[in-house]
Amino acid sequence: MANAYDVIIIGSGPGGYTTAIRAAQLGFKTAIVEREHLGGICLNWGCIPTKALLRSGEVMDHTRHLEQFGLKLDGTVSPDVDAVVSRSRKISGRLNGGVGYLMGKNKIEIIWGEAKVTKAGEVTVSEPQKTPMEPQPPKPKKTLGPGTYTAKHVIIATGARPRALPGIEPDGDLIWTYFEAMVPKEIPKSVVVMGSGAIGVEFASFYRSMGAEVTVVEIMPTILPVEDKEVSGIARKALEKRGITFHTETKVSKVEKGKKGVSVTIEPKDGKAQTIEADKLISAVGVQGNIEGLGLEELGIKTEKGCVVTDGFGATDVKGVYAIGDVAGPPMLAHKAEHEGVICIEKIAGVEGVHAIDPNRIPGCTYCHPQIASVGMTEAQAKEAGHEVKVGRFDAKANGKAIALGEDNGLVKTIFDTKTGQLLGAHMVGPEVTELIEGYVVAMNLETTEAEIQHTIFPHPTLSEMMKESALDAYGKVINA
């Protein structure tokens, strides 16, 4: 039958399209349902375009310190907002086209529309609903449309969207989510960012680079609350040095909208309420899974805290229906979604050696300036779990490459189990640490101990030398500090 498949995947974000490609490689007749744009939020409105914006911000910051590198500039450098945004959108468009190419290359059929799982093994697709701020992009050349489709296996990969707090709902004008913050028509003079997770801190970093006065409000005691406390403290000091103001243990209690800006009332845990006037408020209080309209309740598929409940391989409690990525719960990261999708389809195919994701081996990255990256347990978590630990630290100020780059503000921190030498966690802040962290992830997957790291030859001069020095420091062997 023309509308019958082995696998139908709902959603073409990183988790969805990766799963589709792996399914095709395994010999499954595969289709993917997409309602808006190939590549999902990550490629079009998240991971990729934000990094393009942040790169523009980073270059802008460098121009302010050219004398540090022995350089002079005649005249001034100012951001061309339209050009900055246009570059970001073009990069997304290029990668969007790349996903389309991969679908064609792997003979994956695209069904354009809004999907609902009407019963196990059956998906009904209707015309896609346009969103208020995103016009429908052109359909890929080869697509199917509304109708009823069948598949032995249906994988839900619908991702997530920004969470809104009651009374502080984004309006696309004065109160922004990351959608609006990514395509400003002009740089606001002042911005309040509500939430200091990765999204909030990245936008705070970008808008500060572009010249805005930025205030970040966080209800938790530290910024970047999921990070190691010591690392988040260093990041905070570095960001404050750039001119960003932070209010921790503080909540936004009220937002009043005026003709040209917002009045944001904040309430510290121990202190008096105060009001901050700003041009824009960016709401970055997390995301929630896209579980609505999929037919989950009618099927009896269990959800919890706005996400689909699955086993370690993506299976729901309804046979033949699976969920992966953000919609299946935290951590809501593109790389976790991709790997989760591969595990799910390989388990379906009966591939030997498939095992569930170990959440302690999922790296996290924040691309502000300076960057933050981590994997595994924080020092506090390791101690709470009953480990006796050895902790190593190495400051970027003692690394030759960091000094040469003019970015010697940072730290690499490693946590080992005293008895076994097991690497329990690694936490980094500083230049290009989002590129370095994978070295520790590989080490953890190989069950590397401190001995293997200490006896590995790291190239010189590189930032990666900090990784070895940190491991040496944990055991009293550090060389360059």
Summary of the structure (lengths in Angstrom):
residues: 481
radius of gyration: 23.6
end to end distance: 68.4
largest distance: 69.0
contacts: 1677
relative contact order: 0.11
helix: 34%
strand: 26%
